[in-house]
Amino acid sequence: MTREGCHACAAALAELETILADYGLSPQVRDVDRLAEAGDPLPRAEYGDRVPVILLDGAEHGYWEVDGPRLRADLDARR
């Protein structure tokens, strides 16, 4: 979950792209404000004050920054 103009979101996305590439994956970026404008206010209500929020398999994995070692460990466990 992200927000346009969010520096921390851009940094997290760059780190996620690097990590996920090692697993043949790519991040799915969802802008909480755009979702709200499109009629889905729940993501902004849930995550808006903590973006960037990283979800793994639909569950919150972390927020504000990427915990690279933990993410890699969780991705390894999924293999």
N, C-alpha and C positions, 0 to 999 in steps of 0.2 A: 504494500500500500504506500502510496506516494502523494506528493502534491507538487504542482508546477511551481518552479522558482525556489524549491527547497534544496539548499546546498548539501545538507546531510543526505537527502534522498539521492542526489546525483552521485555522491561518493559511495553510498551503499550499493547503488545499482552497478557501478563500475566494479566493485569488489565481488558482488554476486555474479556478474557476467564472467569474471575470471575463474571463480570457484566452480560454477556450474558447467563451464566449458570442459573442465576436466572429467565431468560425468556425462557429457553429451547432452546436457540440458541447457535451457535458456530461461531467464526469468519472465514471468508474466507480470507486467506493470499495470497497476490499477490506481488511477488518480481519484482520491476520495471526493474531491470537489466536483470533478466531472461526473462521477457516479451520482452525486446528489443532484446535480443539475439535470441529469437524465431521469430523475425520479426515484433513485435509490439512496435515501439519506442514511441508511444504517451504517455503511462503512465509515462515513465521516463522523457519525456519532460515536462509533466504537473506537476508531483509530486516529481520528483527526488531530488529536492533541499529542500523539506519539509518533507521527510519521518521521522517518520511514519505519514501517512495520513489516517484518519478514514473516511470511506464512509458509509452512511446509506441510503439504497434504491437507491444506485447509485449516491447520491449527497454528496459533501464534508461536513462532519460534524465537522471536526477539524484536526489539525496537530500538530506535535511535542509531544503532550501528550494528554491523554484522559481526557475530562471534564466529570467525572463520574456523577455528579448530573444532568447535562444537558442531557447526553446520557440516563440516566434512565428516565428522564421526557419525552424525545422524544419517547422512547420505550413504556412507559406507555400510551402515547397518541395514539399509534398504536393499542392498545388492543381493 
